[in-house]
Amino acid sequence: MDRRKFVSGLTFATALAGLAPGNAAAEGKRVALVIGNGAYRNVPRLLNPPNDAGDIAAALQRLGFAVHLMTNAGFDEMRRGLIAFGREAAGVDMASVYFAGHGMEINGENWLIPIDAELKRDTDAANEAISMQSVMLQVSDTRSLGLVILDACRNNPFAAKMNRSIATRAGPRAGLGRIEPVGNVLVAYAARDGTTALDGDGRNSPFAAALLRNIETPGVEVTFMFRNVRDDVMEATGNEQQPFVYGSLSRKAIYLAGEPSNGVEAAASTTALAPGSSPPPPSRLPAAAAIDPALVGTWEIMVPSGHEQSRWIWQIMANGTYRFRAEPPRAARAHEGTIMAANGRWSLHAIRGLSGYNDGGAYEVHDTLAMITGRLGTGAWKRSAE
């Protein structure tokens, strides 16, 4: 389905259509509420949240979620949407809320801000904003995972003009406050409590861009997926923004984009090699799933490395394994592992030399060039003469 048609076609009526009692109890069902607020009426607009929300909604739909998308929502629309979503989410396997826009902590409680909020006083929040506690409650009655993702830690102009109702009260702080979810609920902040996140200069915020690069990577457990998002955001922002995840799940592994292929989970118990050391022969590695024949072969890309360029070489085998090395070796650690590639999406898992490392993204192959997105080597790969 075309993403633009999907985004424009989602309406509140669509979301309500599946709210018949017992309809949500089907095993394996996934539902999501996605909100992107940018057109604030009483403070300057945010450019990216509607884009972020539309792109995340499309990604969640590809992951099998029944998605309700709201953009530039006022208080009444957000309140009604959250109530309807909570009814839909009861008893499902997974339920997720994604919010991009303004959020803030006031007197120890976190709030998501609708576009029509004025918030002239701290006590106005209860009547003009959506409590974070109420959002967590809507995803708490699931079989496997309740997930709340907040790109709502931006530098908030409401706080600067807000009057405190009692002089001794703590004023609004930067970002959102720390929380302690219970049960099988995870809450992911774009920036850890007490800090602010960037809106970004491109189509998406740094957090949303990193989430989009990682959320559809198969074989990566959800908590590890957010670790990859954290690293991507910190790299993109020069360590100025650190995403943070709150909550404690059971030992059961949870996957948003499918379980690992054969042998992928073995990487958790391997030991990383020292930089520059040679990994074992690829014949000792477990095979991954079938791989697109167009990617089989040796590829290379030149990447910046300090004041010079380094050459990164990828050898991708038809049995679903790969080997990587860099020249000079200090530019990146040699490693190898398993790789999956099909229908324009790829993912890999390091087995030797870079223990536990996961990456993934999109690809397009054009004869001797491959256009790749991902953390290791985004850009145009060319077929190597080796």
C-alpha positions in Angstrom: 0.0 0.0 0.0 1.3 3.5 -0.8 2.3 5.2 2.4 0.7 8.5 1.5 -2.6 6.9 0.8 -2.4 5.0 4.0 -1.7 8.1 6.0 -4.4 10.2 4.4 -6.9 7.3 4.6 -6.7 6.8 8.4 -9.7 8.4 10.2 -11.2 8.3 13.6 -14.2 6.4 12.2 -11.8 3.7 10.9 -10.4 3.3 14.4 -13.8 2.9 16.0 -14.9 0.3 13.5 -13.2 -2.5 15.2 -14.3 -1.8 18.8 -16.9 -4.4 19.2 -16.7 -6.2 22.5 -14.4 -9.3 22.4 -13.0 -8.2 19.0 -9.6 -7.2 20.7 -9.1 -10.5 22.4 -7.8 -12.4 19.3 -4.4 -13.9 20.0 -1.6 -12.1 18.2 -3.6 -8.9 17.6 -1.6 -5.6 17.7 -3.1 -2.1 17.9 -1.5 1.3 17.9 -2.5 4.9 18.5 -0.1 7.4 16.8 -0.3 11.2 17.4 1.7 13.9 15.8 1.1 17.4 17.1 2.9 20.3 15.4 0.4 23.1 14.6 0.2 24.5 18.1 -2.0 27.6 18.3 -0.5 29.4 21.3 3.2 28.7 20.8 5.4 28.4 17.7 4.7 25.4 15.5 6.8 22.2 15.4 7.6 21.1 11.8 8.4 17.4 12.2 5.8 15.8 14.4 3.1 15.2 11.7 5.8 13.7 9.4 7.2 11.6 12.3 3.7 10.3 13.2 2.8 9.5 9.6 6.0 7.6 9.0 5.8 5.7 12.3 2.2 4.8 11.6 3.1 3.3 8.2 6.0 1.3 9.8 3.7 0.0 12.5 1.1 -1.0 10.0 3.8 -3.0 8.1 4.5 -4.7 11.4 0.9 -5.9 11.7 -0.5 -3.2 13.9 -4.0 -1.9 13.4 -3.2 1.8 13.5 -5.2 4.9 14.3 -3.4 8.1 13.2 -4.1 11.5 14.6 -2.3 14.7 13.5 -2.6 18.1 15.1 -5.2 16.9 17.6 -6.9 19.1 20.2 -7.7 18.1 23.7 -11.1 16.7 23.1 -9.9 14.6 20.1 -7.0 13.2 22.0 -9.1 12.4 25.0 -11.8 10.6 22.9 -9.2 8.8 20.9 -7.3 7.6 23.9 -10.5 6.3 25.5 -11.5 4.4 22.3 -8.0 3.0 22.0 -8.0 1.8 25.5 -11.1 -0.3 24.8 -9.5 -1.7 21.7 -6.2 -2.5 23.4 -7.7 -4.5 26.3 -6.6 -8.1 26.0 -4.6 -7.8 22.7 -1.1 -9.2 22.3 0.6 -5.8 21.8 -0.6 -2.2 22.2 1.5 0.9 21.4 1.1 4.6 21.7 3.4 6.9 19.8 3.3 10.7 20.5 5.4 13.4 18.8 4.9 17.0 20.0 5.2 19.0 23.2 5.2 17.2 26.5 6.2 18.5 30.0 6.5 17.7 33.6 4.4 19.8 36.1 4.7 19.3 39.8 5.9 15.7 39.4 3.4 14.6 36.7 4.0 14.3 33.0 1.6 15.6 30.4 1.2 15.4 26.6 0.1 18.7 25.1 -2.7 19.1 22.6 -2.5 21.8 20.0 -5.2 24.0 21.5 -3.7 24.1 25.0 -3.0 27.5 26.6 -1.5 26.4 29.9 -1.4 29.8 31.5 -1.1 28.2 35.0 0.3 24.9 36.1 -3.1 23.9 37.4 -4.6 24.2 33.9 -2.8 21.0 32.8 -5.5 18.7 34.3 -8.1 20.4 32.0 -6.0 21.1 28.9 -3.5 18.3 28.6 -3.4 14.5 28.6 -1.9 12.8 31.6 1.0 10.4 30.9 -0.4 8.1 33.6 -3.6 7.7 31.7 -1.7 6.8 28.5 0.2 4.1 30.3 -3.1 2.7 31.7 -4.5 2.3 28.2 -1.6 -0.1 27.2 -1.3 -2.0 30.5 -3.9 -4.7 29.8 -2.1 -6.6 27.1 -0.8 -10.2 26.9 2.7 -9.5 25.8 3.7 -5.8 25.6 2.3 -2.3 26.2 4.6 0.2 24.6 4.6 4.0 24.9 7.0 6.0 22.7 7.4 9.7 23.3 9.2 12.1 21.1 7.9 14.8 23.4 10.9 16.0 25.3 11.4 19.2 23.2 12.4 22.5 24.7 8.9 23.6 25.7 7.7 27.2 25.2 4.7 26.6 27.5 6.9 26.3 30.5 8.5 29.8 30.1 5.2 31.6 30.2 3.4 29.5 32.8 2.4 31.0 36.1 2.8 28.8 39.2 -0.3 28.7 41.3 1.6 28.3 44.5 5.0 30.0 45.0 6.6 27.1 46.8 5.8 24.6 44.1 8.5 23.4 41.8 8.2 25.0 38.4 8.1 23.0 35.1 11.4 21.4 34.3 13.0 20.7 31.0 11.8 17.6 29.3 9.7 14.9 31.0 10.1 13.5 34.5 11.3 10.0 35.4 8.6 7.3 35.5 8.3 3.8 36.8 6.0 1.7 34.6 4.6 -1.5 36.1 3.8 -4.9 34.6 4.6 -5.5 30.9 4.8 -1.8 30.0 7.8 -0.1 28.4 8.0 3.7 28.0 10.7 5.1 25.6 11.7 8.7 25.8 13.4 10.5 22.9 15.6 12.1 25.6 16.1 10.9 29.2 14.2 12.5 32.0 15.1 16.1 32.7 16.6 16.7 29.3 15.3 18.0 25.9 15.2 16.4 22.5 15.8 18.0 19.1 13.1 18.5 16.5 15.6 18.1 13.7 16.3 19.9 10.4 15.1 17.2 8.0 11.8 15.4 7.5 12.1 13.6 10.8 13.4 14.3 14.3 16.7 12.5 15.1 14.8 10.1 17.4 12.0 9.3 14.8 14.7 8.8 12.1 16.6 6.3 14.3 13.4 4.5 15.2 12.4 4.2 11.6 15.8 2.7 10.8 15.5 0.1 13.5 11.9 -0.8 14.3 11.4 -3.1 11.2 14.6 -5.0 11.6 13.7 -8.6 12.1 15.3 -10.8 14.8 16.1 -8.0 17.2 14.4 -8.2 20.7 12.5 -5.0 21.5 14.8 -3.8 24.3 17.9 -4.3 22.1 16.1 -2.5 19.3 15.8 0.6 21.6 19.5 0.2 22.4 20.3 0.5 18.7 18.0 3.6 18.5 19.8 5.1 21.5 23.2 4.7 19.8 22.0 6.1 16.5 20.5 9.2 18.2 23.6 9.8 20.2 25.8 9.5 17.1 23.5 11.8 15.1 23.4 14.5 17.9 27.0 14.4 19.0 26.0 12.8 22.3 23.8 15.7 23.1 20.6 13.7 23.2 20.3 10.3 24.9 17.1 8.3 24.5 16.0 6.3 27.6 13.7 3.4 28.2 11.8 2.9 31.4 10.2 -0.4 32.6 11.2 -3.9 33.4 9.9 -6.9 31.4 10.1 -10.6 32.1 12.7 -12.9 30.7 10.5 -13.7 27.7 12.0 -12.2 24.5 9.6 -9.9 22.6 10.0 -9.2 18.9 8.2 -6.5 16.9 9.5 -7.6 13.5 9.8 -11.3 13.7 12.0 -13.8 15.7 15.7 -14.4 14.8 16.6 -16.9 12.1 18.7 -20.0 12.8 21.7 -19.3 15.0 21.2 -15.6 15.4 20.6 -15.7 19.1 24.0 -17.4 19.6 25.7 -14.1 19.4 24.8 -13.1 22.9 27.2 -15.6 24.3 30.2 -15.0 22.1 33.3 -13.0 23.0 34.4 -10.0 20.9 37.8 -10.1 19.3 40.4 -7.4 19.8 40.6 -4.7 17.0 42.5 -5.9 14.0 42.3 -9.6 14.9 41.1 -12.1 12.3 37.7 -13.7 12.8 37.3 -17.5 12.4 36.5 -18.9 8.9 32.9 -18.2 7.8 32.2 -21.9 7.5 31.9 -22.1 11.2 29.0 -19.6 11.3 25.4 -20.7 11.3 23.5 -19.9 8.1 20.8 -17.3 8.1 17.7 -17.1 6.0 17.7 -17.0 2.2 19.3 -13.9 0.8 18.5 -11.8 -2.3 21.0 -13.1 -5.0 21.5 -9.5 -6.1 23.4 -8.8 -2.9 25.6 -11.8 -3.0 29.3 -10.9 -3.7 31.9 -8.4 -2.4 31.0 -4.7 -2.0 33.0 -1.7 -0.8 32.3 1.9 0.2 34.7 4.7 1.2 33.7 6.4 4.5 35.2 9.3 6.4 37.7 8.3 9.2 39.2 11.2 11.0 41.1 13.3 8.5 41.2 10.5 5.9 39.0 8.0 4.1 38.8 4.3 5.0 37.7 1.5 2.8 35.0 -0.8 4.1 34.6 -4.2 2.4 31.6 -6.5 2.7 31.7 -10.1 1.5 28.1 -11.4 1.4 27.7 -15.2 0.9 24.7 -17.0 -0.7 24.2 -19.1 2.5 23.3 -15.9 4.5 26.6 -15.2 6.2 28.9 -12.2 5.7 32.4 -11.0 6.5 33.4 -7.4 7.1 36.8 -5.7 7.3 38.1 -2.1 7.0 41.3 -0.6 5.6 43.0 0.6 7.6 41.9 -1.9 10.3 41.7 0.7 13.0 38.8 2.4 11.2 36.3 -0.3 12.1 36.5 -3.7 13.8 36.5 -6.8 11.5 33.5 -9.0 12.1 31.2 -11.6 10.6 27.8 -13.0 11.1 24.4 -13.7 9.6 22.5 -11.6 7.2 19.0 -11.6 5.8 17.9 -9.6 2.7 14.6 -9.7 0.8 12.1 -7.3 -0.7 14.3 -4.3 -0.2 14.9 -4.8 3.6 18.0 -6.3 5.2 19.2 -7.1 8.7 22.4 -8.6 10.1 23.6 -10.0 13.4 27.3 -10.2 14.2 28.5 -13.6 15.5 32.3 -13.1 15.6 34.4 -10.0 16.3 31.6 -7.6 17.3 29.5 -9.6 19.7 25.8 -8.9 19.9 25.8 -6.2 17.2 22.7 -5.8 15.1 22.0 -3.5 12.1 19.4 -3.2 9.4 17.8 -1.0 6.9 16.7 -0.8 3.2 18.5 -1.6 0.0 18.2 -1.2 -3.8 20.6 -2.9 -6.2 21.4 -1.3 -9.6 23.8 -3.5 -11.5 27.2 -2.7 -9.8 25.8 -0.3 -7.3 23.7 -0.9 -4.2 22.0 1.9 -2.3 22.1 1.0 1.4 20.7 2.5 4.5 21.8 1.4 8.0 24.4 2.4 10.6 27.3 0.5 9.0 28.0 2.0 5.6 25.0 4.0 4.6 25.4 5.2 1.0 26.3 3.8 -2.4 28.2 0.5 -2.3 30.0 -0.6 -5.4 31.0 -4.1 -6.4 34.6 -4.8 -5.5 37.2 -6.1 -7.9 38.2 -8.6 -5.2 
